[in-house]
Amino acid sequence: MKKTKFYAYKIVATKETGIVDNWKECASKTQGVHAKYKGFTSKTDAQKWIDSGAEYEKKPRTTTKKKLSKEAILNIKLRSGIYFDAGTGRGDGVEVRISDKYGKSLINNSILKTIKLICIIITYLVKILQIIMASLLVYF
C-alpha cells in the first residue's frame, strides 16, 4: 500500500500557500518562482509548517572546519613528487601547471609552445585526411 504524502508550499512573492497530495501538482505551482516547499507524511504537519512561516530547519553542523593560518599552511611538509593543477585559465582554454613540492614549474614555456604547435599540425593533418577520405568516397 502506497503511503500518502502531502506537499506544503509557499510562494514567496505572493505569499500564497497550499497543501497538495502529489508532487506533480506541487511542482507545477512552485517551478519558475521563488518558492519554499516540503514533503510531509500528514496534512496536520504540513499545515503546522505553513503556519510557522514555512521556514526550513537549519541543520546543525556535525563537524567544524578548522581554518589554518597562512603560517601553518606554509609549514605543511609536502612529500617529494610531481604536483598537478588545472583550471579554466583566463578565458583562453585550459591552464595547466605541473610543479615540484617547492612550486617550481617542471615545464617551461618553450615546451608548451612546442606542444601547442604539434596540436595545430595534428589538427591540420586531420583536416587534410578528411578531405582525402571525402574525395575517395566520390570515386568509389
Backbone as numpy.savetxt, mean C-alpha at the origin, in Angstrom:
# Nx Ny Nz CAx CAy CAz Cx Cy Cz
-28.31 -22.95 10.23 -29.15 -21.77 10.23 -28.27 -20.52 10.23
-28.56 -19.60 9.32 -27.77 -18.39 9.18 -28.14 -17.39 10.28
-27.10 -16.82 10.92 -27.35 -15.81 11.94 -27.76 -14.50 11.29
-28.69 -13.82 11.90 -29.10 -12.51 11.40 -28.09 -11.49 11.89
-27.65 -10.64 10.97 -26.71 -9.60 11.33 -27.35 -8.26 11.00
-27.12 -7.29 11.87 -27.68 -5.96 11.66 -26.53 -4.99 11.42
-26.73 -4.06 10.52 -25.73 -3.06 10.19 -26.27 -1.68 10.52
-25.59 -1.01 11.44 -25.98 0.35 11.80 -25.06 1.29 11.03
-25.61 2.41 10.59 -24.80 3.37 9.85 -25.19 4.79 10.24
-24.24 5.69 10.00 -24.48 7.12 10.19 -23.75 7.85 9.07
-24.49 8.61 8.30 -23.88 9.43 7.26 -23.53 10.76 7.91
-22.24 11.09 7.94 -21.74 12.21 8.73 -22.32 13.54 8.27
-22.33 13.82 6.98 -22.77 15.13 6.48 -24.24 15.41 6.79
-25.09 14.43 6.59 -26.53 14.63 6.78 -27.03 14.19 8.14
-26.16 13.51 8.89 -26.50 12.94 10.21 -27.60 11.88 10.13
-27.84 11.38 8.92 -28.83 10.31 8.73 -28.29 9.03 9.37
-29.13 8.34 10.11 -28.75 7.07 10.72 -29.78 6.02 10.35
-29.39 4.78 10.50 -30.33 3.71 10.22 -29.76 2.36 10.56
-30.61 1.37 10.57 -30.23 -0.02 10.82 -30.87 -0.86 9.74
-30.05 -1.66 9.07 -30.54 -2.55 8.02 -30.11 -3.97 8.36
-30.72 -4.95 7.70 -30.40 -6.33 8.05 -29.58 -7.07 6.98
-28.98 -6.29 6.06 -28.08 -6.94 5.10 -27.00 -5.96 4.66
-25.85 -6.52 4.33 -24.70 -5.69 3.98 -24.93 -4.93 2.68
-25.58 -5.52 1.73 -25.79 -4.88 0.43 -26.52 -3.54 0.60
-27.54 -3.52 1.43 -28.30 -2.29 1.65 -27.45 -1.26 2.40
-26.68 -1.72 3.38 -25.80 -0.81 4.13 -24.76 -0.20 3.19
-24.17 -1.03 2.35 -23.15 -0.55 1.41 -23.74 0.47 0.44
-24.96 0.24 -0.04 -25.57 1.17 -0.98 -25.83 2.53 -0.34
-26.08 2.55 0.97 -26.33 3.82 1.67 -25.04 4.56 2.01
-23.95 3.81 2.23 -22.73 4.42 2.75 -21.61 4.61 1.73
-21.67 3.93 0.61 -20.59 4.06 -0.38 -20.60 5.44 -1.02
-19.41 6.01 -1.15 -19.26 7.29 -1.82 -19.51 8.50 -0.95
-19.85 8.28 0.31 -20.06 9.40 1.23 -19.27 9.12 2.51
-18.98 10.17 3.25 -18.30 10.00 4.53 -19.31 9.42 5.51
-19.13 8.17 5.85 -20.10 7.49 6.70 -19.38 6.56 7.67
-20.06 6.25 8.76 -19.59 5.27 9.73 -20.60 4.14 9.73
-20.11 2.92 9.83 -21.01 1.78 9.88 -20.36 0.66 10.66
-21.21 -0.21 11.20 -20.70 -1.29 12.04 -21.73 -2.41 12.08
-21.25 -3.65 12.10 -22.13 -4.81 12.16 -22.39 -5.25 13.60
-23.61 -5.73 13.85 -24.01 -6.18 15.18 -24.81 -7.46 15.07
-24.85 -8.22 16.15 -25.64 -9.44 16.17 -27.06 -9.18 16.66
-27.30 -7.99 17.26 -28.66 -7.68 17.69 -29.01 -6.25 17.30
-30.29 -6.04 17.04 -30.77 -4.72 16.66 -30.63 -3.74 17.83
-30.78 -4.25 19.04 -30.65 -3.42 20.25 -29.25 -2.84 20.35
-28.23 -3.69 20.14 -26.84 -3.22 20.20 -26.56 -2.20 19.10
-27.14 -2.43 17.94 -26.96 -1.49 16.83 -27.55 -0.13 17.19
-28.73 -0.12 17.79 -29.38 1.13 18.18 -28.59 1.84 19.27
-28.03 1.09 20.21 -27.22 1.68 21.28 -25.99 2.38 20.69
-25.40 1.76 19.68 -24.22 2.36 19.03 -24.59 3.68 18.37
-25.72 3.70 17.68 -26.18 4.94 17.04 -26.48 6.00 18.10
-27.20 5.61 19.16 -27.58 6.54 20.22 -26.37 7.13 20.94
-25.28 6.35 21.00 -24.08 6.84 21.69 -23.20 7.71 20.78
-23.68 8.00 19.56 -22.93 8.89 18.67 -22.26 8.20 17.51
-22.45 6.91 17.38 -21.87 6.12 16.28 -20.36 6.31 16.19
-19.72 6.22 17.34 -18.26 6.36 17.39 -17.62 4.98 17.45
-16.51 4.83 16.76 -15.77 3.59 16.82 -14.99 3.53 18.13
-14.86 2.34 18.67 -14.07 2.16 19.88 -12.59 2.24 19.52
-11.84 2.93 20.34 -10.41 2.99 20.12 -9.78 1.80 20.81
-9.06 1.02 20.04 -8.41 -0.16 20.59 -7.12 0.25 21.28
-6.90 -0.25 22.48 -5.65 0.09 23.17 -4.47 -0.58 22.47
-3.37 0.12 22.45 -2.16 -0.45 21.84 -1.64 -1.57 22.71
-1.31 -2.67 22.07 -0.81 -3.81 22.83 0.69 -3.68 23.10
1.39 -3.03 22.19 2.81 -2.81 22.39 3.11 -1.33 22.17
4.04 -0.84 22.93 4.45 0.55 22.72 5.74 0.54 21.93
5.78 1.40 20.93 6.97 1.49 20.11 7.99 2.38 20.81
9.19 1.87 20.92 10.24 2.62 21.56 11.01 3.37 20.49
11.06 4.69 20.62 11.79 5.50 19.65 13.26 5.51 20.04
14.10 5.25 19.05 15.53 5.29 19.29 16.06 6.70 19.02
16.99 7.13 19.83 17.60 8.42 19.59 18.55 8.30 18.40
18.91 9.43 17.83 19.84 9.44 16.70 21.17 8.80 17.11
21.57 9.08 18.33 22.81 8.53 18.86 22.75 7.00 18.94
21.62 6.48 19.40 21.44 5.03 19.51 21.44 4.37 18.13
20.82 5.04 17.17 20.79 4.50 15.82 22.20 4.43 15.24
22.98 5.47 15.47 24.35 5.50 14.94 25.24 4.46 15.61
24.88 4.03 16.82 25.69 3.04 17.54 25.27 1.59 17.27
24.26 1.40 16.44 23.84 0.03 16.11 24.95 -0.65 15.33
25.32 -1.82 15.77 26.38 -2.57 15.12 25.81 -3.36 13.94
26.24 -3.02 12.75 25.79 -3.73 11.56 26.78 -4.83 11.22
26.24 -5.94 10.75 27.11 -7.02 10.31 27.71 -6.67 8.96
28.87 -7.24 8.68 29.46 -7.05 7.36 28.54 -7.65 6.33
28.40 -6.97 5.21 27.52 -7.47 4.17 27.25 -6.41 3.13
26.35 -6.73 2.25 25.94 -5.80 1.21 24.51 -5.39 1.53
24.26 -4.11 1.56 22.95 -3.58 1.89 22.31 -2.99 0.64
21.05 -3.33 0.44 20.33 -2.94 -0.77 19.12 -2.10 -0.37
18.93 -0.98 -1.07 17.78 -0.11 -0.81 17.25 0.37 -2.15
15.93 0.38 -2.30 15.33 0.84 -3.54 14.11 1.69 -3.24
13.84 2.60 -4.13 12.67 3.46 -3.98 12.24 3.96 -5.35
11.21 4.79 -5.35 10.68 5.27 -6.64 11.50 6.42 -7.20
12.52 6.84 -6.51 13.38 7.90 -7.04 12.70 9.25 -6.97
13.16 10.11 -7.82 12.64 11.48 -7.84 11.81 11.72 -9.08
10.92 10.79 -9.40 10.07 10.93 -10.56 10.72 10.47 -11.85
11.92 9.89 -11.75 12.64 9.46 -12.95 13.00 7.98 -12.81
12.00 7.14 -12.73 12.25 5.71 -12.63 12.52 5.27 -11.21
13.25 4.18 -11.09 13.52 3.59 -9.78 14.93 3.95 -9.35
15.07 4.28 -8.09 16.38 4.61 -7.54 16.85 3.42 -6.72
18.07 2.97 -7.00 18.62 1.81 -6.31 19.95 2.20 -5.69
20.17 1.72 -4.47 21.43 1.98 -3.79 21.95 0.68 -3.20
23.19 0.38 -3.49 23.84 -0.80 -2.93 25.08 -0.30 -2.20
25.17 -0.61 -0.91 26.27 -0.07 -0.12 26.78 -1.10 0.88
27.93 -0.77 1.47 28.45 -1.63 2.53 27.88 -1.15 3.87
28.35 -1.74 4.97 27.78 -1.40 6.27 28.10 0.03 6.70
29.04 0.68 6.04 29.40 2.06 6.36 28.64 3.07 5.49
27.82 2.57 4.57 27.07 3.45 3.68 27.81 3.82 2.41
29.01 3.24 2.22 29.80 3.53 1.02 29.20 2.78 -0.17
28.94 3.51 -1.24 28.32 2.92 -2.42 29.24 1.87 -3.04
28.65 0.74 -3.41 29.43 -0.33 -4.05 29.33 -0.29 -5.57
28.49 0.60 -6.08 28.44 0.78 -7.53 28.65 2.26 -7.81
29.39 2.54 -8.85 29.63 3.95 -9.15 28.83 4.38 -10.37
28.92 5.64 -10.69 28.12 6.21 -11.77 28.44 5.60 -13.13
29.71 5.27 -13.38 30.07 4.73 -14.70 29.44 3.35 -14.90
29.35 2.56 -13.84 28.70 1.25 -13.95 27.22 1.43 -14.26
26.58 2.37 -13.57 25.16 2.63 -13.82 24.91 3.10 -15.24
25.80 3.98 -15.74 25.65 4.48 -17.12 25.82 3.34 -18.11
26.75 2.43 -17.84 26.97 1.28 -18.72 25.75 0.38 -18.73
25.18 0.11 -17.55 23.98 -0.72 -17.46 22.82 -0.08 -18.21
22.67 1.24 -18.06 21.59 1.96 -18.74 21.77 1.87 -20.26
23.01 2.02 -20.73 23.30 1.93 -22.17 23.00 0.53 -22.69
23.35 -0.49 -21.92 23.05 -1.88 -22.32 21.55 -2.09 -22.42
20.80 -1.54 -21.48 19.33 -1.66 -21.52 18.76 -0.99 -22.75
19.29 0.18 -23.12 18.82 0.88 -24.31 19.12 0.05 -25.56
20.32 -0.51 -25.62 20.69 -1.34 -26.77 19.78 -2.56 -26.87
19.52 -3.20 -25.75 18.64 -4.38 -25.75 17.25 -4.00 -26.21
16.76 -2.84 -25.78 15.43 -2.38 -26.20 15.37 -2.22 -27.71
16.41 -1.60 -28.31 16.43 -1.43 -29.76 16.56 -2.76 -30.48
17.36 -3.69 -29.93 17.49 -5.01 -30.55 16.15 -5.75 -30.56
15.39 -5.63 -29.46 14.08 -6.26 -29.39 13.16 -5.67 -30.46
13.21 -4.34 -30.63 12.37 -3.70 -31.65 12.76 -4.17 -33.05
14.06 -4.29 -33.30 14.53 -4.77 -34.61 14.06 -6.20 -34.85
14.15 -7.04 -33.80 13.69 -8.42 -33.94 12.19 -8.48 -34.19
11.43 -7.59 -33.59 9.99 -7.55 -33.83 9.69 -7.19 -35.28
10.46 -6.26 -35.84 10.27 -5.86 -37.24 10.61 -7.03 -38.16
11.71 -7.71 -37.85 12.12 -8.85 -38.68 11.06 -9.95 -38.61
10.56 -10.25 -37.43 9.54 -11.28 -37.27 8.26 -10.91 -38.01
7.89 -9.64 -37.94 6.68 -9.20 -38.63 6.84 -9.33 -40.14
8.04 -9.00 -40.65 8.25 -9.11 -42.10 8.32 -10.56 -42.53
8.82 -11.45 -41.66 8.84 -12.89 -42.01 7.44 -13.44 -42.06
6.56 -12.95 -41.19 5.17 -13.41 -41.19 4.46 -13.05 -42.48
4.86 -11.91 -43.09 4.26 -11.48 -44.35 4.60 -12.48 -45.47
5.83 -12.98 -45.46 6.28 -13.89 -46.51 5.75 -15.30 -46.34
5.41 -15.69 -45.14 4.95 -17.08 -44.93 3.52 -17.10 -44.65
